[in-house]
Amino acid sequence: MRKTTRITLAITVICMALAGCGSAPAHEVRSIDSQCSAWRGNLRECVITLTDTRQVGCIVYSTNGKQAGLSCDWSHVSGADKEPAR
């Protein structure tokens, strides 16, 4: 599985676990795209685009050369202060 696909899958799962990534129900908001920087040591930055067009910045980290975790800044999702378009 490609790393981008794994990142997208991980973000989708995390998004659903966090009860909807904001104000939309979890089943309506999913990751549709991710743009990630090159690895810098054990870290890389990603900007994830959600199906409702909001974007969230995330840090992906690895341990022993394998992706180990993901941390996203849900407090600063683009459009966090507005209702998503329906």
C-alpha positions in Angstrom: 0.0 0.0 0.0 1.4 3.4 -0.9 2.3 5.8 1.9 -0.2 8.4 0.7 -3.0 5.8 0.7 -2.0 4.7 4.2 -2.0 8.4 5.4 -5.4 9.0 3.8 -6.8 5.8 5.4 -5.4 6.7 8.8 -6.9 10.2 8.6 -10.3 8.9 7.6 -10.3 6.5 10.6 -9.1 9.3 13.0 -11.7 11.6 11.5 -14.5 9.2 12.1 -13.2 8.4 15.6 -13.3 12.1 16.5 -17.0 12.3 15.8 -17.0 14.1 12.6 -14.0 16.5 12.3 -16.1 19.5 13.3 -19.7 20.0 12.8 -20.5 17.5 10.1 -21.4 13.9 11.0 -18.5 11.4 10.7 -20.1 9.4 7.9 -20.2 12.6 5.7 -16.7 13.9 6.1 -13.7 11.9 4.7 -10.3 12.6 3.4 -10.1 13.0 -0.3 -6.6 14.3 -0.9 -3.3 14.8 1.0 -0.2 16.8 0.2 2.8 15.8 2.2 6.3 17.1 2.5 9.4 14.9 2.2 10.4 13.1 5.4 12.6 15.2 7.7 14.1 12.6 10.1 11.1 10.8 11.5 8.5 13.6 10.7 6.6 14.9 7.7 3.9 17.6 7.4 0.7 16.9 5.5 -2.3 19.1 4.5 -5.4 16.9 4.2 -8.4 18.0 2.2 -11.7 16.7 3.5 -14.8 16.0 1.3 -16.4 19.3 2.5 -13.3 21.1 1.1 -11.9 22.1 4.6 -8.2 21.4 5.0 -6.4 20.3 8.2 -2.6 20.3 8.9 -1.1 17.1 10.3 2.2 15.7 11.3 3.0 12.1 10.5 5.7 10.4 12.4 7.5 7.2 12.0 9.4 4.7 14.2 12.0 2.3 12.8 11.1 3.4 9.2 7.4 2.6 9.6 4.5 5.1 9.9 3.7 5.1 13.6 1.3 7.9 14.2 -0.6 11.0 13.0 -1.4 14.2 14.8 -3.8 16.8 13.3 -4.5 20.4 14.3 -8.3 20.2 14.4 -8.6 23.5 16.2 -7.3 25.3 13.1 -9.1 23.4 10.3 -9.7 25.8 7.5 -13.3 27.1 7.8 -13.5 25.8 11.4 -15.4 28.9 12.3 -18.0 28.4 9.6 -20.6 25.7 8.8 -19.4 23.4 6.0 -21.2 23.8 2.6 -24.0 21.4 2.2 
